[in-house]
Amino acid sequence: MRTIDDRIVHELNTTVPTASFAGKIDASQTCKQLYESLKEAHARRETAIKHCIAQTSAVVNKLREEREKDFGDSALRKQLRKEQTKLKLMQSELNVEEVVNDRSWKVFSERCRIHFKPPKLQ
């Protein structure tokens, strides 16, 4: 899902011209397309992660309710811990996503700032 972020430097190097090739390629259009692609990819990933967090939170809440009814069930406690760990990992993935997004926008801004001014980086 992070292919565009992983390859942003390569993408910019191959699509945004240097000063000597500026007349051969429409850099503003290229940067605009890349901006839209980045924005869409970031939104899709954030939505997917938040959806997974919501689903796992629901499972954790259900398991907590079941544990309250039967506190002695060790298999239930083990499953609850497993789901809580999964939930924490997913929540930390949002932080990782923020770092990846910031890096991509920084690289994008460095290469495209003279060719394209985005409405607002998010």
C-alpha positions as CSV (number, residue, x, y, z in Angstrom):
1,M,0.0,0.0,0.0
2,R,3.0,2.3,0.4
3,T,4.4,1.8,-3.0
4,I,4.0,5.4,-4.0
5,D,5.7,6.6,-0.8
6,D,8.5,4.1,-1.2
7,R,9.2,5.2,-4.7
8,I,8.6,8.9,-4.4
9,V,12.2,10.0,-5.0
10,H,12.5,7.8,-8.1
11,E,9.1,9.0,-9.4
12,L,10.1,12.6,-9.0
13,N,13.5,12.0,-10.6
14,T,12.0,10.4,-13.6
15,T,9.0,12.7,-14.1
16,V,10.0,16.2,-12.9
17,P,12.6,17.7,-15.2
18,T,15.8,19.4,-14.2
19,A,16.4,22.9,-15.5
20,S,18.0,21.7,-18.7
21,F,15.0,19.6,-19.7
22,A,12.3,21.9,-18.4
23,G,10.8,22.7,-21.8
24,K,10.3,19.1,-22.8
25,I,7.9,18.0,-20.0
26,D,5.0,19.8,-18.3
27,A,6.3,19.7,-14.8
28,S,3.3,21.5,-13.2
29,Q,0.9,18.8,-14.6
30,T,3.2,16.0,-13.6
31,C,3.5,17.4,-10.0
32,K,-0.3,17.9,-9.9
33,Q,-0.9,14.3,-10.8
34,L,1.7,13.1,-8.3
35,Y,0.1,15.3,-5.6
36,E,-3.3,13.8,-6.3
37,S,-1.9,10.3,-6.3
38,L,-0.1,10.9,-2.9
39,K,-3.2,12.5,-1.4
40,E,-5.4,9.6,-2.5
41,A,-3.0,6.9,-1.3
42,H,-2.6,8.5,2.1
43,A,-6.3,8.9,2.6
44,R,-6.9,5.2,1.5
45,R,-4.3,3.9,3.9
46,E,-5.5,6.0,6.8
47,T,-9.1,4.9,6.2
48,A,-8.0,1.2,6.1
49,I,-6.0,1.5,9.3
50,K,-8.8,3.3,11.1
51,H,-11.3,0.6,9.9
52,C,-9.1,-2.1,11.2
53,I,-8.8,-0.3,14.6
54,A,-12.5,0.0,14.8
55,Q,-13.1,-3.7,14.1
56,T,-10.4,-4.8,16.6
57,S,-11.8,-2.4,19.2
58,A,-15.2,-4.0,18.9
59,V,-13.7,-7.4,19.3
60,V,-11.7,-6.3,22.4
61,N,-14.9,-4.7,23.9
62,K,-16.8,-8.0,23.3
63,L,-14.1,-10.1,24.9
64,R,-14.0,-7.7,27.9
65,E,-17.7,-8.2,28.4
66,E,-17.3,-12.0,28.1
67,R,-14.4,-11.9,30.6
68,E,-16.6,-10.0,33.1
69,K,-19.1,-12.9,32.9
70,D,-16.5,-15.6,33.2
71,F,-13.3,-14.3,34.8
72,G,-11.8,-17.8,35.3
73,D,-11.7,-18.6,31.5
74,S,-7.9,-18.6,30.8
75,A,-8.5,-19.1,27.0
76,L,-10.7,-16.0,27.0
77,R,-8.1,-13.9,28.8
78,K,-5.4,-15.1,26.4
79,Q,-7.5,-14.2,23.4
80,L,-8.3,-10.8,25.0
81,R,-4.5,-10.1,25.5
82,K,-3.9,-11.1,21.9
83,E,-6.5,-8.8,20.5
84,Q,-5.4,-5.9,22.8
85,T,-1.8,-6.4,21.4
86,K,-3.1,-6.3,17.9
87,L,-5.1,-3.1,18.7
88,K,-2.0,-1.4,20.1
89,L,0.0,-2.4,17.0
90,M,-2.7,-1.0,14.7
91,Q,-2.8,2.3,16.7
92,S,1.0,2.6,16.4
93,E,0.7,2.1,12.7
94,L,-1.2,5.4,12.5
95,N,2.0,7.0,13.9
96,V,4.1,5.2,11.4
97,E,1.8,6.4,8.7
98,E,2.2,10.0,9.8
99,V,6.0,9.7,9.6
100,V,5.8,8.1,6.1
101,N,3.4,10.8,4.9
102,D,5.5,13.6,6.3
103,R,8.6,12.3,4.5
104,S,6.7,11.9,1.2
105,W,5.3,15.5,1.4
106,K,8.7,16.9,2.3
107,V,10.3,15.2,-0.8
108,F,7.4,16.3,-3.0
109,S,7.6,19.9,-1.8
110,E,11.4,20.0,-2.4
111,R,11.1,18.9,-6.0
112,C,7.7,20.4,-7.0
113,R,7.6,23.6,-5.1
114,I,8.4,25.8,-8.2
115,H,6.1,23.8,-10.5
116,F,3.0,23.2,-8.4
117,K,1.5,24.8,-5.4
118,P,-0.9,22.4,-3.7
119,P,-4.1,23.9,-2.2
120,K,-3.0,22.7,1.3
121,L,-0.9,19.9,2.4
122,Q,-2.6,17.7,5.0
